[in-house]
Amino acid sequence: MIKAVIFDVDGVLIDSLKANFHFYSLLFKTAGYLFFSFSEYKSKKMNHLTMVDVIKRTTKTKSKKKIKDLWLMGKNNIDYPYKFIQTPQNLIKVIKNLKSEFKLGVATSRVSTSLFDKISKLSKIKQEFSTFVLFEDTKEHKPHPAPLLLVAKKLGVKPLECVYIGDADSDVQAAKSAGMKIISYPKKLKGSDAYTSEFEKLPELISTI
């Protein structure tokens, strides 16, 4: 029986493709590196990578110090372009509906929950989530199950009592490795237990798995 619903952020609670691209473009321009074009960034599926992995792929450096310095620059010194963020239709209604029946948590590779304060619709649902697990909270990251397992632990539920909502193959791998159900949104992913392209259909799908 499902007792908790865990959400990814990028690609699920928000459409962050353009925002993340502009963020990384500014980060690497500031640091003196040439970044990918938008079409390359999209085709290489870089929006699903952690900041550390984007840094490694862009700079091709193996220096842990350079990687950490760039990561800290991105976290502390680059303004995130929130104006490019979009949210799913009926986001607030769906989250409040799910909260009435399940415990809710977030497992994301983001380094901050600040967007939940910066974006109006997200600020209205932030309190509905009992816990947030961010990049810094675990040593391992998706597709490793560690972030999802930590959310389950904080929510006080067993992994088999959780369903994860994700949009990438790494989300499917993480959920399966954690022993959780996985619903892919907004596209069908191999290995997912169910999928939907309509956010408002999530409650109905969760009741069937």
Order of alpha helices (4+ residues) and beta strands (2+ residues): beta-alpha-alpha-alpha-alpha-alpha-beta-alpha-alpha-beta-alpha-beta-alpha-beta-beta-alpha
